[in-house]
Amino acid sequence: MPESELYRQGIELLRNMYGNEVGDLDLPLPANDPAQKEWTAWCYGHMMQERGVIDLQTRALTAISMLTCIGADELIRTWAQGALSLGCNADEIREAIITMQIYAGFPRIKQALMAAQDILKE
């Protein structure tokens, strides 16, 4: 499969956010499985950049909020690191998590804050 421009943009963003070409898309797939490139192009090329309606920091905070609600604590840690790399600060990330108590409840918020605490230490 030839590399698309969206894939190249996705790889560049992953490197900026996470320092690698995988980020949160660490899928348990065989080497060279086309799904990895498809997800990179779609998630980090198209959704995170090409749409361009909201900035990358807002997208990262939105992802953290959603991950908080569904209980994806491992991904909260990954996205918190990525959000910091994009220019968000620890207070903004904490606030994105805390705001979700309206929808997800206190126990979920506590778990999410605990998941991100090492990343958010200043």
BARO-338065 format. One record per residue: residue in one letter; x, y, z of N, C-alpha, C in turn. Coordinates in steps of 0.2 Angstrom, whole numbers, plus 5000, padded with zeros to 4 digits. Example, Ala and Ser with C-alpha at 12.3 -4.5 7.8 and 13.67 -1.06 7.14 Angstrom:
BEGIN
a506649725039506249785039506649845039s506449895035506849955036506450005039
***
This chain:
BEGIN
m500449945000500050005000500450065000p500450114995500850174995500650215001e501150255003500950305009500650365006s500050375010499650435008499950495011e499650555009499850615013499550615020l498950595020498650585027499050545032y499350485029499750445033500350485035r500650515031501350555032501150605038q500650645037500450695042500250655049g499950605048499850565055500450545058i500950515054501550495057501950555060e501950615057502250675060501950695066l501250695066500950715073501050665078l501050605077501250555082501950565085r502350575080503050595083503050655087n502650705085502650765089502350755096m501750715096501450705102501750655107y502050605104502250545108502950525107g503250555103504050535101504050475098n503550445095503650385091503050385086e503050325082502550325076501950285078v501850265084501250225086500750265091g501050295096500650335101500150285104d499450305104498950265107498650205102l498950205096498750155091499150095091d499450075097499850015098499349955097l499249935091498749875090499149805090p498849755093499149695093499049655086l499449685081499349655074500049635072p500049585067500649565064501049625060a501649615060502049675057501749685050n501749745048501549775041500849765040d500449755045499749745044499449815041p499049815036498849885033498349915038a498049885043497649925047498049975051q498649965053499050015057499050075053k499250075046499250135042498650165041e498050125040497450155039497250195046w497350165052497150195058497550265059t498150255057498650315058498350375053a498250355047497950405042497350435044w496850395046496150415048496150455054c496450425060496450455066496850525067y497550515065498050565066498150605060g497950585054497950625048497350665047h496750625046496150655044495850695050m495650655056495250675061495650735065m496250725066496650765071496850825067q496950825060497250885057496850905051e496650865046496350885040495650925041r495250895046494650935047494751005049g495251015054495451085055494951135058v494351105060493851155063494051175070i494351135074494551145081495351135081d495651165086496451155086496551095089l497251075089497451005091497351005099q497551055102497451055110496751035112t496251075108495551055110495350985108r495650965103495450895101495750845106a496350855109496650815114496250815120l496050875122495650885129494950845128t494750855122494050815120494150735121a494750715118494850645119494950625126i495350665130495450645137494750645140s494350695139493650695142493250625140m493250605134492950545132493250485135l493850485135494250425138494050415146t493950475149493750475156493050445157c492650465153491950435153491950365152i492350335148492250265146492750225150g493150255155493550215159494250185156a494450225151495050195147495650235151d495850205157496350245160497050235157e497250185154497850175151497950225145l497350235141497350285136497350355139i497050365145497150435148497850455149r498250415151498950425152499250445146t499150405141499450415134499250485131w498650495132498350565129498550625133a498650615140498850665144499550685142q500050635140500650655138500650685131g500250665127500150695120499950765121a499450775125499150845126499650895129l500050865133500650915136501150925130s501250875126501650895120501350945115l500750945115500350985110500351055113g500551065119500451135122499951145128c499551095129499051095135499451095141n499251125146499551125153499151075157a499551055163499251005167498551025170d498451095172497851115174497251105169e497451115163496851115158496651035157i497150995158497050925157496650895163r496850915169496450905175495750925175e495650985172494951015172494550985167a494850955161494450915156494250855160i494650825164494450765168493850775173i494050835177493550845182492850865180t492850905174492150925171491750865169m492050805168491650745166491350715172q491450735178491050715184490250725183i490150775179489350785178489050725174y489450695170489250645165489450575168a490050565171490350505173490350485180g490250535184490250525191490850525195f490850545201491450555205491950495205p491750425206492250375206492650375200r492250385194492650375187493150435187i492950495189493450555189494050535194k493950515199494450495204494950445201q494650395197495150345194495550375188a495150425185495550455179496050505181l495950535187496450585189497050535192m496950485195497450435198497850415192a497550395186497850365180498350425177a498150485178498550535175499050575179q499050555186499350595191500150595189d500450545187501150545186501350585180i500950585175501050625169500950705171l500550715175500350785177500650815182k501150785186501550815191501950865188e501950925192502350985189502950995194
***
